[in-house]
Every structure is written in C-alpha cells, then in structure tokens.
Amino acid sequence: MNAMLVNGSPHRSGNGMLMAGWLLDDLGPGARGTAVLDLYDAGFAACRGCRVCGGLDGCVLRDGAAGAMREALASDCLIFVSPVHFSSLSAPLVAFVSRMQMLWRGREQDGRAAAGEGGCGALLVSGGASYPGMFEPSRKVAAAAFRTMNREFLGMACASGTDDVPAAENRDARDDVRRLAERIAAWVADHSPAQTGTRP
Ligand SMILES: Cc1cc2nc3c(=O)[nH]c(=O)nc-3n(C[C@H](O)[C@H](O)[C@H](O)COP(=O)(O)O)c2cc1C
C-alpha cells in the first residue's frame, strides 16, 4: 500500500500521531515506510486566491506545497492527522487544504484529471474537550478536501477528552482506529490490481 500521512499537529508524539501509529500497526507490513508530511515544519502558506495558478504548476507561492500535493495525489491512501483547534482542523492543515485551489483551477482547464483519480482518504482527529458533534467541522473540511482530490473518504477515527485522558489511555479511540484500519484494508483489497483487472 502506498500511504501518506499529513500531520497537522505541532506534536510529533502527540495524540494524533499516536493514533497514526496504531493505524499503521493495524494496517500491517504493507503500511511500513509510509511517508509523513509534517505541516508545522513545511510552513506552507494559505492560498491567496490570486487566480493565477490554473493547476499545480502555476502557483505563485513557491513554497513546496505543489510538490507535496503531487505526492499526496500519488498515494493510494492519504491520512490527515489533526487536533481540533477552535472547533476545526489545525491552521496548517486548513492552509494546506486551501492550496487545493490549484486542483480546482486546474480542473476548470483540464477536467477531472488535474485533481488525480482514485485513492482513499481518512482523518485521525483528537480534541481536548468532549461534546456531541465536536468533530463535525473537521470531518466536513476533510471530506471537502478528499472530494476535491477525487478520493473516497472512508471516515474518521476520533479521540475526545484528551485534556483529561490522553489518547494513549482511551480504549474507545483505540477501537475507533481499529475500525478505520479495517475499512482502509477492505478498500485497498477491493481496489488492488487483481480486483480491478488492471495489469501489474
Ligand atoms: C490552539 C488550540 C486550540 C484548541 N481548540 C480546541 C477546541 O476547540 N476543542 C477541543 O476540544 N480541543 C481544543 N484544543 C485541544 C487539542 O485539540 C487537544 O489537546 C488535542 O488532543 C491535541 O492533539 P495533538 O497532541 O495531536 O496535538 C485546542 C488546542 C490548541 C493548542
């Protein structure tokens, strides 16, 4: 499996990345060597809405986001990791998603091909508080991003209440990640070359 983690947490060993470790363990040997993009290090700017780009090659912001987007498009399974920050995804992850405007504007010119075809996406998200619907804004932004990339969004796994109980001790979160891994594994099996009839 060609998977990629996009880490929108400032903590490399925080709740979200711990959940990511569980997910990769659950996915097994096929997920070894999964690339990690740390957005707090990457420092990608938000889209300026200048309307110049017309695709991945034309962005006026030469900060590497277009290359990272290409890598993300090339992955079979793209996993966003984020804390809840003021009810939504973290700012660096929202900034990266905003750069998908390159895909929108490329699509206007080249049709769906500009945004890639296929692949699946998933979200791992944690929040310090615990209240109904607390992950909905994050889920909606992630769903919009994966839709823009023409990917199937397989849903999210969540850890709430991390202010009181870290994800590491949260059994519900562990089970949620396990269920997400099962959905990803089933998706990968369904879309393997043998299933789709594609020659290797
Ligand atoms: C700037 C900031 C904003 C936050 N906003 C929220 C929030 O709106 N709701 C919430 O439940 N937790 C909020 N939190 C807490 C984090 O979501 C929580 O600590 C999370 O588990 C951290 O994940 P990480 O260890 O992967 O970074 C916020 C934390 C920070 C630093």
The ligand as an ORCA input file, in Angstrom:
! r2SCAN-3c Opt
* xyz 0 1
  C      -4.767     26.440     19.702
  C      -5.562     25.279     20.260
  C      -6.921     25.251     20.102
  C      -7.669     24.178     20.610
  N      -9.016     24.164     20.405
  C      -9.736     23.109     20.863
  C     -11.138     23.053     20.622
  O     -11.747     23.934     20.016
  N     -11.804     21.980     21.073
  C     -11.176     20.966     21.743
  O     -11.837     20.007     22.124
  N      -9.839     20.986     21.982
  C      -9.103     22.037     21.548
  N      -7.745     22.055     21.747
  C      -7.084     20.906     22.405
  C      -6.473     19.906     21.392
  O      -7.389     19.588     20.363
  C      -6.077     18.605     22.090
  O      -5.137     18.867     23.080
  C      -5.566     17.567     21.097
  O      -5.748     16.272     21.613
  C      -4.087     17.757     20.767
  O      -3.686     16.785     19.831
  P      -2.146     16.537     19.472
  O      -1.489     16.001     20.717
  O      -2.176     15.524     18.365
  O      -1.588     17.846     19.033
  C      -7.001     23.121     21.294
  C      -5.609     23.190     21.468
  C      -4.879     24.244     20.959
  C      -3.379     24.280     21.148
*
